[in-house]
Amino acid sequence: MLLLQHWIYSKYVRLEFSATSPAYLQGTLDGFLMKRMREDGRYFPRRFILDKSTICYFVENKTPKAVIKLTDANISLSPGKLGKESSLQIDHLTNGSTRHVYVYHNDGNVICEWYYAFLAGKAAIDEVRSQILSFKEIDI
């Protein structure tokens, strides 16, 4: 029954099967998420932009505070770690060490969109890589 509810929701609310698919299914998204600060654990709104190869966030100025390559990053839903029901953990490599970015949003649908957009972006990168590899095999 739960699977049927998800399918109905994705078809009629998120319009995932329509002719024009949502931006998050194409691996792009732009919006605000609440980011946890490293020092004191408080949350502040940050603008995040996800394109097909990177995710970056901005503090106040027009230059990004951090640019994270999707090839170097992983994402997971993490309601248990943050104590927030709709939250994400983004792990990425920086200078040889792993950094964790914790974000949440009050609307669970927004977090799901970010999660799906991230996975769609990684899938697009993997698809390009496999096409390049198959192209190199043909040339040999």
C-alpha positions as CSV (number, residue, x, y, z in Angstrom):
1,M,0.0,0.0,0.0
2,L,2.8,2.4,0.9
3,L,4.5,1.9,-2.5
4,L,1.2,2.8,-4.3
5,Q,0.9,6.0,-2.2
6,H,4.4,7.0,-3.2
7,W,3.7,6.4,-6.8
8,I,0.5,8.4,-6.7
9,Y,2.3,11.2,-4.9
10,S,5.2,11.3,-7.4
11,K,2.8,11.2,-10.4
12,Y,0.2,13.7,-9.4
13,V,1.9,16.0,-6.8
14,R,5.5,16.1,-7.9
15,L,4.6,15.6,-11.6
16,E,7.6,13.2,-12.2
17,F,6.0,11.4,-15.1
18,S,4.9,14.5,-17.1
19,A,6.4,15.8,-20.3
20,T,8.3,18.5,-18.4
21,S,10.0,16.8,-15.5
22,P,10.9,18.9,-12.4
23,A,14.3,20.5,-12.1
24,Y,15.4,18.1,-9.3
25,L,15.0,15.1,-11.6
26,Q,17.5,16.8,-14.0
27,G,20.1,17.2,-11.4
28,T,19.7,21.0,-10.8
29,L,18.2,22.8,-7.9
30,D,18.4,26.2,-6.2
31,G,17.0,27.1,-2.8
32,F,17.5,27.8,0.9
33,L,18.3,25.2,3.5
34,M,19.2,25.6,7.2
35,K,22.9,24.7,7.6
36,R,24.4,23.7,11.0
37,M,27.4,25.7,12.1
38,R,30.5,23.8,12.9
39,E,31.4,25.6,16.1
40,D,28.2,25.9,18.1
41,G,25.6,23.7,16.3
42,R,23.2,26.6,15.6
43,Y,21.4,26.7,12.2
44,F,21.4,29.5,9.7
45,P,19.7,29.8,6.3
46,R,22.1,29.3,3.4
47,R,21.5,29.4,-0.3
48,F,22.4,26.2,-2.0
49,I,22.8,25.7,-5.8
50,L,23.1,22.2,-7.3
51,D,24.0,21.9,-10.9
52,K,25.0,18.8,-12.8
53,S,28.5,18.6,-11.4
54,T,28.7,20.6,-8.2
55,I,26.8,21.8,-5.2
56,C,27.7,25.1,-3.6
57,Y,26.4,27.3,-0.8
58,F,26.5,30.9,-0.2
59,V,26.7,32.9,3.1
60,E,25.9,36.5,2.2
61,N,28.1,37.5,-0.7
62,K,27.9,36.5,-4.4
63,T,30.9,34.2,-4.2
64,P,30.3,30.7,-2.9
65,K,31.5,29.7,0.6
66,A,32.2,26.2,-0.6
67,V,32.0,24.4,-3.9
68,I,31.6,20.6,-3.6
69,K,32.2,18.3,-6.6
70,L,29.5,15.7,-6.8
71,T,32.2,13.1,-7.7
72,D,33.8,13.7,-4.3
73,A,30.5,13.8,-2.3
74,N,27.9,11.5,-0.8
75,I,24.5,12.3,0.6
76,S,22.3,10.6,3.1
77,L,19.1,11.3,4.9
78,S,20.0,11.8,8.6
79,P,17.0,12.5,10.9
80,G,18.6,10.7,13.8
81,K,21.9,12.7,13.8
82,L,20.3,16.2,13.8
83,G,17.2,15.6,15.7
84,K,15.3,17.2,12.8
85,E,12.9,15.0,10.9
86,S,13.8,16.3,7.4
87,S,17.6,16.6,7.3
88,L,20.5,15.7,5.1
89,Q,24.1,14.9,5.7
90,I,26.5,15.8,2.8
91,D,30.0,14.2,3.1
92,H,32.8,15.3,0.9
93,L,36.6,15.2,0.7
94,T,38.5,18.4,1.4
95,N,42.3,18.4,1.5
96,G,42.5,14.7,2.2
97,S,39.9,14.7,5.0
98,T,36.2,14.1,5.1
99,R,33.9,17.1,5.9
100,H,30.3,16.7,6.9
101,V,27.7,19.3,6.1
102,Y,24.4,19.0,7.9
103,V,21.3,20.7,6.6
104,Y,17.5,20.6,7.2
105,H,14.3,22.1,6.0
106,N,10.9,22.3,7.7
107,D,9.2,20.8,4.6
108,G,10.1,17.2,4.1
109,N,9.3,17.4,0.4
110,V,12.0,20.0,-0.1
111,I,14.6,17.6,1.5
112,C,13.4,14.8,-0.8
113,E,13.8,17.1,-3.8
114,W,17.4,17.9,-2.8
115,Y,18.1,14.2,-2.2
116,Y,16.7,13.2,-5.6
117,A,18.5,16.1,-7.4
118,F,21.8,15.1,-5.8
119,L,21.3,11.5,-6.9
120,A,20.2,12.6,-10.4
121,G,23.4,14.7,-10.7
122,K,25.6,11.8,-9.7
123,A,23.7,9.5,-12.1
124,A,24.3,12.0,-14.9
125,I,28.0,12.1,-14.2
126,D,28.2,8.2,-14.1
127,E,26.3,8.1,-17.4
128,V,28.8,10.4,-19.1
129,R,31.7,8.4,-17.6
130,S,30.3,5.2,-19.0
131,Q,29.8,6.7,-22.4
132,I,33.4,8.0,-22.4
133,L,34.7,4.5,-21.4
134,S,32.6,2.8,-24.1
135,F,33.8,5.3,-26.6
136,K,37.5,4.6,-25.7
137,E,36.9,0.9,-26.0
138,I,35.6,1.4,-29.6
139,D,38.7,3.4,-30.5
140,I,41.1,0.7,-29.4
